[in-house]
Amino acid sequence: MKRTIRDADCSDKTVLVRVDFNVPLDPLTGQISDDTRIFASLPTIRYLQQNNCKIILCSHFDRPKGKVVKEMRMFPVAKRLNALLGQETIYVRETIGDVVREAANEMAPRDVMVLENVRFHGAEEANEIAFCRSLASLADIYVNDAFSTSHRDHASISGIADFLPSYAGFQMEKELRNLSAALDDPARPMAAIMGGAKIADKINLLQNMFEKLDLLVVGGGMAMIFLSALGYSVGEGNIDEESVNIAKSILELAKENNTEVILPTDVVVSESFGVDSNYKIISLTELKDKGFVMDIGPETLKLFISKLNNCRTIVWNGPMGVFEFEQFSNGTRGLAEAVANIKNVTSIVGGGSTAEAINKLGLVNAVTHISTGGGASLEFLEGKDLIGVSKIPEIDVVDL
């Protein structure tokens, strides 16, 4: 068990917290379209405020590749944090250096300061020691509350832990507790719902979980890969031979482990990949090489729900269709509502687009846990050690 800030003597200290404020922006308005990751940091921030701490928050935003990019500054995030905390935060347009140090020295207890995008410095992703030292010099204690980026060997994630006493924040603790439960001792029957388009991202996860997995439900673009592996025509779109071979290996693993695999029986097909295109619902046998598969069909949705209703653990990663377009969101919405209504189930939703869909549908409180980490949650469920997590010490256990 990793030690958390409850185990730290943090009263009246300056604490540097690595958060993940890499939030999506509306392309038309430039406003934050999903503040889940900011909201997830609040319990840690408020706990530190209760302990009279000075709180310095650092995060990356998008991929500036070591350069200052105006559109990737942290100002919109600091502004949203103001509203969520109900107080003015301090925003500095630097990450390290004299300006930051002076601002930190002027902080009062319970103040919150947001540093500029750490990825404006190439030293962040290179995990350069000098950059780690500069960040560490700002604080007495380091808290990692950014599970979603803890698979990155970056300065503000792993390197800084070599220079300050390190602890997990409450969001990190929540992620580790819920994902570990799904891996180590899940209630059975257990199901995995896999969607999205990238099958290569999921194979290691499934290999690690198959011994405990009773049911595998596949939708989204990934389902087309499986159906192609079974010899079906699956419409337009690029399905490479490597992906088909991965699907075949997963089907073999499922057979070896007596895991039932459920695939679509009908789909929504559009003339083009766009919001205004004509579309229709067809059975799998009618699916030809023309048209774009945009969602699962109503009969498939009924089938998926009937299979999932008896499950006691559900892990979901990837939407059932192009949910960003309203007319193609029915599969994802219907499945999310169904999972939310299953009684006595532990439901864990992976990060990225799946979490965004759940938030968009207003079902955040209807599932057990929504992971803030896309790639990190996948790697964790694959059984990999996340470098940022490994740098947080375990709680010392004293035999009485």
N, C-alpha and C positions, 0 to 999 in steps of 0.2 A: 504494500500500500504506500503510495507516494505521500510525502508530507505536504500539507497545505498551509495556507496562511493562518489557519487556526493554531498551528504548531509553532508559529513564529512570534518572537518578542518584538512586535512591530510598533508598539505604542510610541508616538512622537517621533517616528522615524520617517526618512524620505524613502519612498518605495517606487522603483521603476517597474511598471507593469507592461509586459508585451501582450498587446491585444491584437485581434484581427479585425480591423475596420475596413477591410477591402470589400466595400459594399457596392452593389450595382447602382448605376445612375440611369435615369430616364434619358434616352438619346435625344428627345425633343426639348425637354425642359432643363436638363442638367441637374435635376433634383434627385435625391436618394429615393430609389423605388422600393427598397427593402432594407429596413434597419435592424433585422434580426440579430446580426452580429454585434451591433452597438448595444442593443438591449441586453444581450447575453452577458455583457461586461459589467452591468450595473451592480449585481450582488457583491462582486469583489470590490468595486470602487466604494460602495456604501459601507462595507465592512471596514475598509481602511480609513474612511472618514470617521467612523465611530471610534476608531483607535487614534484619532488626532494625527493621522499621517499626512505628509505632503505627498501627493500622488502624481507621478509623471508617467504618461501613457505614450508608448511608441508603437507604430504599426507601419506596414507597407500599404500602398494603394496602387493597384494595377501593376504595369510592368514598364517603368520608365527606363530600365536598363542603364542605371548609373548616371542618368542625366536629369536635370531639373526640367520638368514638364508642367507648364502652368495648369493644364487641365487635371493633373494628378496630385495637386496640393491637398493637404488635409483639412483645409478650411471648411468645406461643406460638412465634413464629419464632425468637426469641433462645434459647428453651429447646431447640428442635430443633437449632439451630446448636451449642449446647453439646455435645450428644451426637455430632454429626458431627465436630466439631473435637477432641473429647476434652479440652476445657478450658472453664473458666467464662468466659463472655463478660460484658461490662459492658452492662447495659441501662438506658438513661435514658428517663424518661417525658416528655422534651422533645425538640424538634428543634433549636432555636437558643436562645441566651440564656445567662445567667450559669451556670445549673446545668450546661448542656452544656459550656461553656467550662472550668469548674472540673473536671469529670470528665475532660475531654480533657487538662488540664494534669497530672492525677494519673496518667495512663496510663504504663505501663512499656513498653519495647520488646517487640514480639510480642503485646501486648494487643489484643483485638478489642472494639470498642464498637458497639452497635446503637442508632441514634437512633430516636426515636418516629416514627410514620407522618408522612411529609412532607406528605401531603394533609390533615392536620388544619389546615393553614394554607392559606387561600385564595390566598395569595401564591405558592404552589408552581405551581398551574395557570395563574395569571396571569403567571408569570415576572417577578415584581417585582424590580427591581434591588436593593433593600435586603435582600430575603430571600436573593438570590444572594450578596451580600457577606457576610452573616452566616454562611452555610454555608461560604463560601470561607475565612473567617477562622479556621476550625478546623484547617486543614491547609496543607501545603506543596505538595502535588500532588493532582490530581484524576484518578481512573480511572473510565471508563465501562465497566462490565461488564454493563449492562442493555440488551442489544440489543432485547429484547421491548418496551421502552417508548421506544426511541430515535426513534420517529416522533412523539413528543409534544414540543411546544415549551414545556417546563416548566423551572422554575428549576433543579432538580437534574439535569436532562438536558442542556439546551442553555445556559441562562443562566450557570451557574457556570463554564463553560468559558471565559468572557470574563475571568475573574479569577484563574485558576490554570493552570499548565502542565498540559495534558490528554493523556491516553494511553488506549489501549484495553486492557481486561483480556483474559484468555485466552479466556473464553467469547465475548466480542465478536469476537475474532480468529477463533475457530472458526466462528462463524455467518457472518461475511463471507466466509471462505475457501470454505466448502461451498456457500453459496447463490450466490456468484459463479461457481463452477465449473459449476453447473447452468444458469446463464444464459449464460455466455460461450462455453464450449466443452464441451458435454455429449457423452458417448459416445452413439452412436446404435445402434439405435433408442432414441428417448426417448418415455416415456409420462408422462402426468399422470393421476392418480386424483383425482377430485373428488367429494366427498360433502357431508354436511351439508345445510342447508336454504336458505342465502342465496346465490342465484345472482348477485346484484348485486355481492357482494364478490369474485367470481371473474372477472368478464368482463375487467377490465383486465389481470389476470395472464395470462389466456389470449391476449389480443390481443398481449401482449408476447412470448409464447413460441411462438406458432403456427408461425413460420418454422422452428423447430427441432423441433417436436412431431410425432411420427409417429403417436401413438395417444392418444386421450382416452377414459378409462374413467369413467363417471358412475354413482354410486350414491346412496343416501340420499334425502332429500327432494328434492334437486336433480334426481335422475333423473325424478321425477314431473313436474317442470316441463318437462323435455325431452320426455317422453312426451305430455304435454298439448299441447305445441307441434306434435306429430306427429299429433294427433287422437285419442289414446286417452282413455278414461275412466280416472281415476286415484284413485278413492276419495275419502273425505272429507278435508278440510283446505283451508286457504285458499291458493289459487294465483291471484295477481292477474295482470291482463292485461300489466302492465309486465314482470313476470318471464317470462311466456311470450314476449313480444317479444324479450327479451334472449336467451332460449334459441334462438329462431329465428335471431337474428343470429350467435350462436356456431356454429350448424350451417352457416350460409352461409360463415363464415370457415373452418371446418374443410374444407368442400368446396373453397374457393379454394386452400387450402394443402395439399390432398391428405392431410389428417389423418383417420385412421379413427376414428369415434366408436362406442363400444360401450355399449349401454344394457341394462338388465335384461330378461330374458325370462320370469322368474317372480319372485314376491314373497311375503313373509309378511304376511298381512292379519289384523288384530285387530278384534274387535267394538267395542272402545273403546281409548282411549289410556291404558293402565294396565298394571300388572304382573300383575294377576290375571285379565285378560280372556282369553276363548277366542280362539284364532287358528288359521289354516290356511295352507297353501302352495297358491297357485294360479298358473296361467299368466297371462301378460299379457292374453290374449284373454278370460279369465274376469273380469278386474278391472272392477268396476262403480263406481257412484258412492257405494256404501255401504262402510263399513269403513275402517280406518286402515292404511296401508302402514307397517310397522314395521322391515322388513329386506329385503335381497335374498334370493332363494331359492337352493336348492342348485344348480340348473342354471345360474343366472346366475353363481354363484361359480365353477363349473367353467369357464364361458366366459371370465370375467375372467382367471382364472389362465392358461388356455391362451394368451390373447393377450399376457399380460405376461411369459411365460417367456423370450421371446427378447429382451427389452428390456435395455439396458445402463445406462440412467438412468431412474429413477422418482422423480417428485415427487408426494407424496400430501398432500392437504389435505381433511379432512372424513371422518367415519365413514360406513359403509355402511348403518347403521340406528340404532335407539335402543339402542345398546350398553350403556347404563346398566342396562337390564333384561336379566338373564341370558339369558332365552329369545329375546331379539332381538339377541344379540351374535354369533351364528354367522357372519354375513357379514363383519363387521369382523375377528373373530378369524381366520377362515379365510383371508382375504386377507392379513392381517398375517403369518401363519405362512408363507404361500406366498411373499410378497415376501422374507421373511427367508431363505428357502431357495434363492432364485435365485442362481446362481453368477455371479461377475464382473459384479455390478451395483452401481451407486452409487444408494443409496436414501435419499431425503431426505424426512423427515416434517415437515409444518408443525406449528406450535404449537397451543395451545388444546386442544380436545376430541380431536383426532387423537393428539397426544402423550400425553394422559391415557389414551387407549385402549391405546396401545402399552405404556405403563408398567403399566397394570392387567393386561395379558396377559403381562407378564414378558418382553417381547421387546426391551428397551432396547438390549442389546448385539448384537442381530441385524440392525440396520439401520445404515447408514453415519452418518447424522446425524439427531438429533431437534432441531428448532428450538425454543427456548424462547419464541419470539415468534409469536403468532397474527396480529394485525393488522400488526405490523412485518414479519414474513416475507412476508405477502401484498403489502404495499406495495413491499418490496425487489424481489420477483419481478415486480412490475408495472413496474419500472424507475425508480421514484421515488427521489429523494434523501431519506434520513432525516435530519432536522435534528440529532439527537444524534450520528449518525455523521459528518456533514459538519463538525461542530465539532472533531473529532479531527484534528490535522494529519497530513499525509502524511510519510513518512520522507524526510529530505533525501538525495538521491542525488548523490554527488560523483564527477565524472568523473576517473578516474585517468590 
